[in-house]
Amino acid sequence: MSKSLQTVGFKIGKELFGVDISSVKEIVRVPEIVRVPDTPEFIEGVINLRGRIVSIIDLKKKFRLGKVDRTKTSRILVAEMDGRVVGLLVDAASEVLRLPADSIEPAPDMVSGIGINYITGVGKIGERIIILLDIRKVLNNGEWRQIAVKDKEQNNGQDKKISKPWAMIQEIIKAY
């Protein structure tokens, strides 16, 4: 019996992408996003997700494909990346896809040759093509340093990563 990869499929524009299902904690509708000054362009802002401040990355901007036009199908994939909870803004979250191992090919040489290491492969489902991503590599170390500092969560004592502007917004939210 051949192994298969379970992915969460999502769309950015007309393209279908997939990430390992184990890295996605939940998928939520897009709530109000609070913009934060002096952050990289692809950081859309932050949301309050059940009392936790979560930074939102617009994957369309990050991949230089434009920006997500928020519609009723837009979603946020809440994912854990190296111990940090982040939200990935996408045009639509489609389905859980099971890809047989023999339907997955490595990332094309043209892509891996220019240093895009977050594309791990290309899967085929019938006539559809799905671009497979390693979401832990979507942000490089320099980008993480721009937005992340350690802070203690007050509710359960776990570490979470937030930036200084995020901490300011968290204090504002607590005041209400």
C-alpha positions as CSV (number, residue, x, y, z in Angstrom):
1,M,0.0,0.0,0.0
2,S,1.5,3.3,-1.0
3,K,1.7,6.2,1.3
4,S,-0.4,9.3,0.8
5,L,-0.1,12.9,1.9
6,Q,-3.1,14.7,3.4
7,T,-3.2,18.4,2.6
8,V,-5.5,21.3,3.2
9,G,-6.2,22.7,-0.2
10,F,-6.7,26.4,-0.7
11,K,-6.9,28.9,-3.5
12,I,-4.9,32.0,-4.2
13,G,-6.4,33.5,-7.3
14,K,-7.0,30.6,-9.6
15,E,-4.1,28.5,-8.3
16,L,-4.6,25.6,-6.0
17,F,-2.1,25.2,-3.1
18,G,-1.8,22.7,-0.4
19,V,-0.1,22.4,3.0
20,D,0.3,19.4,5.3
21,I,-2.9,19.0,7.3
22,S,-1.0,18.6,10.6
23,S,0.2,22.2,10.3
24,V,-3.3,23.7,10.1
25,K,-5.0,24.1,13.4
26,E,-8.3,25.5,12.1
27,I,-9.9,27.5,9.3
28,V,-11.9,30.6,10.2
29,R,-13.9,33.2,8.3
30,V,-12.2,36.5,8.0
31,P,-13.0,38.8,11.0
32,E,-12.1,42.4,11.3
33,I,-8.3,42.7,10.8
34,V,-6.6,45.5,12.7
35,R,-3.7,47.1,10.7
36,V,-0.5,47.6,12.5
37,P,1.9,50.4,11.5
38,D,5.5,49.7,10.4
39,T,5.1,46.1,9.5
40,P,6.0,44.4,6.2
41,E,3.5,44.9,3.4
42,F,2.4,41.2,3.4
43,I,1.4,41.4,7.1
44,E,-2.2,42.3,6.9
45,G,-2.6,43.0,10.6
46,V,-3.8,41.2,13.6
47,I,-7.0,39.5,14.8
48,N,-8.4,38.6,18.2
49,L,-9.0,34.9,18.0
50,R,-10.8,33.9,21.2
51,G,-8.6,36.2,23.3
52,R,-5.4,35.4,21.5
53,I,-3.7,38.0,19.2
54,V,-2.8,36.4,15.9
55,S,-0.8,38.0,13.1
56,I,-2.3,37.7,9.6
57,I,-0.1,37.1,6.6
58,D,-1.7,37.8,3.2
59,L,-0.2,34.9,1.1
60,K,-1.1,36.6,-2.2
61,K,1.0,39.6,-1.2
62,K,3.8,37.4,0.2
63,F,4.0,35.4,-3.1
64,R,3.7,38.7,-5.1
65,L,0.5,37.6,-6.8
66,G,-1.5,40.8,-5.8
67,K,-3.6,41.0,-2.7
68,V,-6.5,38.9,-1.5
69,D,-9.8,40.5,-2.4
70,R,-11.9,39.7,0.6
71,T,-15.1,37.9,-0.4
72,K,-17.5,35.6,1.4
73,T,-15.2,32.7,0.4
74,S,-12.0,34.3,1.9
75,R,-10.6,32.3,4.8
76,I,-7.8,32.4,7.4
77,L,-5.9,29.2,7.9
78,V,-4.7,29.3,11.5
79,A,-1.4,27.5,11.5
80,E,1.5,26.9,13.8
81,M,4.9,27.8,12.4
82,D,7.9,27.0,14.6
83,G,5.8,27.4,17.7
84,R,4.2,30.6,16.6
85,V,0.5,30.8,15.7
86,V,-0.2,32.8,12.6
87,G,-3.1,33.3,10.2
88,L,-2.7,32.8,6.5
89,L,-5.2,34.9,4.5
90,V,-6.3,33.1,1.3
91,D,-9.0,33.5,-1.3
92,A,-10.7,30.3,-0.4
93,A,-10.1,27.1,1.6
94,S,-11.3,24.3,-0.6
95,E,-11.0,20.8,0.9
96,V,-8.8,18.2,2.5
97,L,-7.0,16.4,-0.3
98,R,-5.4,13.0,-0.2
99,L,-2.5,12.8,-2.6
100,P,-0.9,9.4,-3.4
101,A,2.8,9.5,-3.1
102,D,3.3,8.6,-6.7
103,S,1.2,11.7,-7.8
104,I,3.7,14.1,-6.2
105,E,6.8,15.4,-8.0
106,P,9.6,17.5,-6.6
107,A,9.5,21.3,-7.0
108,P,10.6,22.2,-10.6
109,D,14.3,23.1,-11.0
110,M,13.3,26.6,-12.1
111,V,11.7,27.2,-8.7
112,S,14.2,25.6,-6.5
113,G,17.1,27.2,-8.4
114,I,16.0,30.7,-7.5
115,G,15.9,30.0,-3.7
116,I,12.2,29.5,-3.2
117,N,12.4,26.7,-0.7
118,Y,8.9,26.8,0.6
119,I,7.5,25.0,-2.5
120,T,8.1,21.4,-1.7
121,G,6.5,19.8,-4.7
122,V,3.7,19.6,-7.2
123,G,0.8,17.2,-6.9
124,K,-1.6,15.9,-9.5
125,I,-5.2,15.1,-8.9
126,G,-6.8,14.1,-12.1
127,E,-6.3,17.2,-14.4
128,R,-5.7,19.5,-11.5
129,I,-2.3,20.6,-10.2
130,I,-1.7,21.5,-6.6
131,I,1.4,23.4,-5.5
132,L,2.6,22.0,-2.2
133,L,4.0,24.4,0.4
134,D,6.0,24.0,3.6
135,I,4.4,26.8,5.6
136,R,7.2,26.8,8.1
137,K,9.4,28.2,5.4
138,V,7.0,30.8,4.0
139,L,8.7,33.4,6.2
140,N,12.5,33.6,6.2
141,N,14.5,34.2,9.4
142,G,14.8,37.9,8.7
143,E,11.1,38.3,8.3
144,W,10.5,36.4,11.5
145,R,12.9,38.8,13.3
146,Q,11.0,41.8,11.9
147,I,7.7,40.7,13.4
148,A,8.5,38.3,16.3
149,V,9.5,38.7,20.0
150,K,8.7,36.5,22.9
151,D,6.0,37.4,25.3
152,K,4.2,35.3,28.0
153,E,0.5,34.6,27.6
154,Q,-1.2,35.6,30.8
155,N,-4.0,33.0,30.6
156,N,-2.0,29.8,30.5
157,G,1.7,30.7,30.8
158,Q,2.7,29.4,27.4
159,D,5.1,31.3,25.3
160,K,3.7,33.0,22.2
161,K,5.4,35.1,19.7
162,I,4.1,38.6,19.0
163,S,5.8,41.8,17.9
164,K,6.0,45.0,19.8
165,P,3.1,46.7,17.8
166,W,1.1,43.5,18.5
167,A,1.8,43.9,22.3
168,M,0.5,47.5,22.1
169,I,-2.7,46.3,20.4
170,Q,-3.1,43.5,22.9
171,E,-3.0,46.1,25.7
172,I,-5.6,48.2,24.0
173,I,-7.9,45.1,23.6
174,K,-7.4,44.2,27.3
175,A,-8.5,47.8,28.2
176,Y,-11.9,47.2,26.6
